[in-house]
Amino acid sequence: MWGIVTVTLLIAYGNGFRYALVRAFDSFGRSAVVAWPGQTSEQAGGERAGRRVRFELADLEAIRQEATLVRYASLESCRRVPWPTPTEPSTSPCAASIRNTDHSRRGAG
């Protein structure tokens, strides 16, 4: 919700900023769809409410086989990993992805 509010406020600053935002979104891709893992809000399929949902390699393969209008699909994961330091423990983000060899995020759209 805060993301929508923020974008709305920034667009209110004027057409110049709106133009910059539109260009930034267009650079990601006009027809790109992003799905994030989360958790169930209701009980469904015999599973309890609040169960964590994560995407797996089998989900990626199912999309590639069954969603015939999808040209490119990739699985990406980002987690915080422990990073030892001399003074105190810390964490750092670590990202990994499985992608088609002929596609990059910049080329989506």
N, C-alpha and C positions, 0 to 999 in steps of 0.2 A: 504494500500500500504506500509506504513512504517513497518508493521509487517513482510511482505515478505522480504523487504530490510534488516531488522534486522536479520532475520533468515539466509538469504543468506550470510551476512557478518560474522555471528558467525560460520556458517559451514565452511567458508573459513579459519578459524583459525586452522583447523586440524581435523584429524580423531577422536581423543579423544573427542573433544567437539561435533563432529557430533554424535558419539556413545551415548553421554549423552542426546542429543536432541532427537534422535530416541527413546531411552528408555523412556523419558518423554512423548513423543507423544503416544507411545505404551501403557503406563499405563492408558491413557485416554480411549483407545479402538481403535482397528483397523477399525471398521466399524461404528463408531459413527458419527452422523450428528447433527450439531448444527445450529439452525436458530434464528436470532435475529430480533426483531421488527425494523421497520424503517419508511420510508415514500415513497409514490409513486413518481416516477420521471416523469411519463406521465399521461395524463388523460385516464382513462379506466373505463368501466362499468358504465358510467354516473357520475362518481365521479371526482372531480377536481384533478389536479396534486398537489403534495405536501401534500396529506392527510396522516395523521399518521396511521400506521398499527400496531396494537397490537394483540397478540395472546390471545385468550380467552378459557375458559373451553370447549366451543362447538368445537373449532378447535382441541383440544386434543382428544375429543371423536370421531370426524370425522377421525382423523388419526388412532386411535385404531380400528375403524370399517372398514375403506376402504383400508388402506395400509396393506395388508395381509402379506407382507414380513417384516414388522416392528415388532420386538419382544417386545421392551420396548419403551414407550414414556412418557415423563414427561413435565410438565409445570413449569417453574421457573420464578420468578420475583425478581428483585433487584431494589430498589429505595432508594433515600436519604431521610431520615426523619429528621425533625427539632429536635434538641437536646438542650434544654435550659442550659446555663451555667451562673454562676454568673457574668462574665465579658462581654461576647458577645454571640449572638446566633450562633449556629453551626449546622452542619448536620452530620449524620452518615449513612453509608450504612446499609440497612436492606434487607435480602433475605428470600424468602419463596418458597416452591416448593410443587407440587402435584405429587406424584410418585406412581408407582406400589409398593405394599407392599413386593414383592419378589425380588426387584431389587434396586441396588444402582449404582451411577455413576461409582464407582470403578469396578463394575462387568460388565460394558458394553463391548461388543466386542466379 
